[in-house]
Amino acid sequence: MNWKNYINLTKNKPPHENTVKGFDYVKTPNSVLDVAAGGFRDSKWFVGHFKHIYAMDMVLAIEPPIGVSFRKTEFKDFKSPGHFDMVNAQYALPFAEDYFYPVWREIIKSIKPEGVFVGNFFGIKDGWNTPDSKIKFITKPEFDRMFRDFNIVYFEEVKKEDKTISGFLKFWHLYEVIAVKKPVN
């Protein structure tokens, strides 16, 4: 994947619909982490909605928006820069490859009790799921285990033919999710 090309194709897109929907569940809009922020399409929207916006990506192809703190990091070195009211990971975590579960555990730790996770995961029927793929695909039971410490407020399993941002047709199998972390008892 040519990430700089991807960033240039997405930088002027509006925020992801689920990102905006997820904000409705944030009780205190103090801090947000945008994982694999790319062209900052969601980070730009967070400015004006959160006091502190942190964005992380392995590539910095364009300047971060004013008001966004950026840290360049690869998934293998992923460490959360704090605790957040919302973590956004749109089309990001499947590309963590061998580091998927360590990154997921770090994300869970970084979300405050009653904080929100918004993101998506590739299901095993996705068109990119081939023997030589370096992308992480999950089953529905895996998804359910990953979210055992959350209340799911929105879930959709998407199965459809559609174009990628680069214009190539593929079969998409996605788990779209908005989840609120359960309070500590």
Summary of the structure (lengths in Angstrom):
residues: 185
radius of gyration: 15.5
end to end distance: 42.9
largest distance: 47.4
contacts: 568
relative contact order: 0.16
helix: 26%
strand: 36%
